[in-house]
Amino acid sequence: MDIIERYVAQFNATDNERYINHIDNAHAAAWMREEIPVLECPDKDIERTYYFRWWTFRKHIRNTADGFMISEFLPQVHWSARHNIINASTGHHIAEGRWLRTSHQYLDSYIDLLLSGQEDVKAHQYSSWLISALLDFYRTAGFGPDPKRILTLACRYHEVWEQKHLLPNGMFWSKDLPDGMEYSISGRDGLIETKGIRPTLNSYMYADRAAIAQLAERLGEEEIARTYRQKAADLRRLINENLYADGFYRAFHSTRDDLTDVFDQGGSAIVRELLGYIPWAFCIPERKDDAAFDLLTDPAVFHAPFGLTTADRSHPRFLYEADHMCLWNGYVWPFATAQALTALRNYVWHYNDSQTYKDMFLSLLRQYAQSHVMPSANGTFIPWVDEMQHPFTGEWPSRTWLESRQKPPAERGRYYNHSTFCDLVITGLAGVRTDKEALYLTPNIPADWDYFRLSNLWLRGERYTVEYQKGRPISLRKA
């Protein structure tokens, strides 16, 4: 029994397989053996969670009349678009799925549908960094068919964001619910949702503009590249000028619908939220800021026993009461954790590669891996990922809330596909980088590990192995 089969047998044994899409549990091991990079490392929490997350990702692959799609929830939910897709997590889906051997098979149709402009696809329902994720996918797997057509669709897709959300001051507005971050502290006046200028959508729009510029440049479309380079530069400047306050990127909200007073009145800049790291996930800041990242391990701010809280623990409205199944007022969310760890990975890559922040990434990745559990009736823990998690007990309150009210569909949040984990292992731990034309490594293997191996890694149509043995340099070689 190989490593994949051994882990899959464990996961299958704890699963009632209520919802089945393209690949059922019986064929999970065979599919994973063909498609995923194979990880071997001494940290069994990271290793187990890595395979668990691929096992769950596979559950969300749907074979539809429009081609393969990736879902967020396994059961149908009423706010989803065609084929049960929800655009909020598309960036996470593409970041994770780009490492599959046949990633184009599983992602091209999904991306095409989201860029199609068809109303029932709801491609602008939630904030998203779709084009930035698309460029990373192409850098990893190579161009898909007819990339110039994709460029045209990407420009049209971005223009819709501008038509719906661009303000006269050059920045983008959103609310916390369309950010997929409902009941945040910054986004509410009491329990009333307010409009704001947030690090979320503004960072995503910067990232998409920069990606369109780079894609256009690679395709020889210099006029488009020049236009979007300038748009990206303008928005980057505005984000740094307006959203960085008192040592942190913050959301500014106003009770005025036109937002004309949002910066004059200080908005809701008093609260630090995990969304403040999103600019770092796209390298928007212009200089290093160790003090901001030190907050990730500060138990008075973001660090808690079961993960990173979505709001500052010292804020008086931390974990305020609201009768809702989705609360971003301090609970741990895998979505936000993945974004913060992506930001920290980028901080190590581009701003400060000291051992302090490398160790911080490793520590938080381990904690993230260890949080993927649910206690069972017999006192053991089974692999689990869901919606929000209590920072001090590890309970998954969304599940408890839905069950207590007998809200269908059954087990809505189980195997929630709303974040990355495998991408963080491949890029942040193994250090595989495709952010430039050449493939290279920036590894972050712990000094006390005796070995590390990532095989069956497909990059631009060729298979590689990343391998490390203590006392030898890590290598990236063609298999």
Secondary structure, DSSP 8 states (H G I E B T S, - for coil): --HHHHHHHHHHHT----S--SS-GGGHHHHHHHHS-EEE-S-HHHHHHHHHHHHHHHHTEEEETTEEEE-SSSS--TT--GGG--GGGHHHHHHHHTTSTTHHHHHHHHHHHHHS--GGG-TTSS---HHHHHHHHHHHH---S-HHHHHHHHHHHHHHHHHHHB-TTS-B-B-TTTTT-TT-STTEETTEE-EEE-HHHHHHHHHHHHHHHHHHHHTT-HHHHHHHHHHHHHHHHHHHHHTEETTEE--EEESSTT-TTTTTT-TTTT--BGGGGHHHHTT--SS--HHHHHGGG-TTTTEETTEEBSB-TTSTTTT---SSS---SS-B-HHHHHHHHHHHHHHHHHT---HHHHHHHHHHHHHHHHT-EEE-TTS-EEE---S-B-TTT---HHHHHHHHTT-SSTTTTTT---S-SHHHIIIIIS-EE-SSSS-EE-----TT-SEEEEEEEEETTEEEEEEEETTS--EEEE-
